[in-house]
Amino acid sequence: MRRLVVKAWMSLDGVFDGDSMEQWFNPFQSEARNASIQEITRDSDAILLGRSSYEMLAPYWSALHHNEMGIADKLNEVPKYVASNSLEKADWHNTTILKGDIVGAVRELKQQAGQQILLDGSASLVHSLMETDLIDEYVFWIHPIIMGSGKRFFQDGMPLTKLTLTQNRELDLGVMLQHYKPSKEK
């Protein structure tokens, strides 16, 4: 059975908004952060996205053809799945739109042979899967900045989710790379 790994970059106060990345993500660029992003991408053989993340990532990555950032080729070739009932067309190479029962579709993807499935960003999709047993790991890059406002990864009203820290590593410029597994106890 494949593992489903949630990957998210965020500020210390949980802002992960792509529109404000110039403030909370870009200033913390480093070789160590790039290497950790390359590693998790390399270890995945499928990408799962929500519609908003897909619409943000597809035009950017699909336009790259020289393995920029060490992951462009992988992202452009790997099978991608977009959970959306409203998206009509997905032009990014090797992309399938998942409609209807997303939990069932993700369960089926996990049953297929392969490496891990990387759920990239896509907070709404993550929220819809948190009460299932489908998420195997959360990987967060926490950037040492408090934004004070912006779209947050974790929102009020989310289900109580206990996690166990399995890895905690400080990268350059104070960025923390944290791996968590969902706790079996509720």
MOCOR-V721429 format. One record per backbone hydrogen bond with DSSP energy under -1.0 kcal/mol. NH is the residue of the N-H (numbers start at 1). CO is the residue of the C=O. E is the energy in kcal/mol with one decimal. If there is no record, write none. Layout:
nh = {NH/NH}
co = {CO/CO}
e = {E/E}
This chain:
nh = {2/5/6/7/8/10/11/12/12/14/16/20/21/23/24/25/26/28/29/34/35/36/37/38/39/40/41/42/43/44/45/47/48/49/54/55/56/57/58/61/62/64/70/71/72/75/76/77/78/80/81/82/83/84/96/98/102/105/106/107/108/109/110/111/116/117/118/119/120/121/126/127/128/129/130/132/136/137/138/139/140/141/142/143/145/153/158/164/166/167/169/171/174/175/176/177/178/179/180/181/183}
co = {110/117/137/119/139/141/15/143/145/11/151/17/18/20/20/21/21/25/26/30/31/32/33/34/35/36/37/38/39/41/116/79/118/81/50/51/52/53/54/57/58/61/67/68/68/71/72/73/74/94/47/96/49/98/80/82/100/101/102/103/104/105/106/107/43/3/46/5/48/7/122/123/124/125/126/129/4/4/180/6/178/8/176/10/143/14/155/181/179/179/177/175/171/172/142/169/140/167/138/164/162}
e = {-2.9/-3.0/-3.0/-3.0/-2.3/-2.5/-2.3/-1.0/-2.1/-2.1/-2.3/-1.3/-1.1/-1.9/-1.5/-2.2/-2.5/-1.7/-1.6/-2.4/-2.7/-2.0/-2.1/-2.8/-2.3/-1.9/-1.9/-2.9/-1.9/-1.4/-2.0/-2.2/-2.8/-2.9/-2.5/-2.8/-1.4/-3.0/-2.9/-2.6/-2.2/-1.6/-2.0/-1.6/-1.8/-2.8/-2.2/-1.5/-2.7/-2.8/-2.8/-2.7/-2.9/-2.4/-2.7/-3.6/-1.5/-2.2/-2.8/-2.4/-2.1/-2.2/-2.3/-1.1/-1.2/-3.4/-2.8/-3.2/-1.6/-2.9/-2.4/-2.9/-1.8/-1.0/-1.1/-1.5/-2.5/-1.4/-2.9/-3.1/-2.8/-2.2/-3.1/-2.9/-2.8/-2.9/-1.4/-2.8/-2.9/-1.4/-2.6/-3.8/-1.0/-1.5/-2.5/-3.2/-2.8/-2.7/-2.8/-2.3/-3.1}
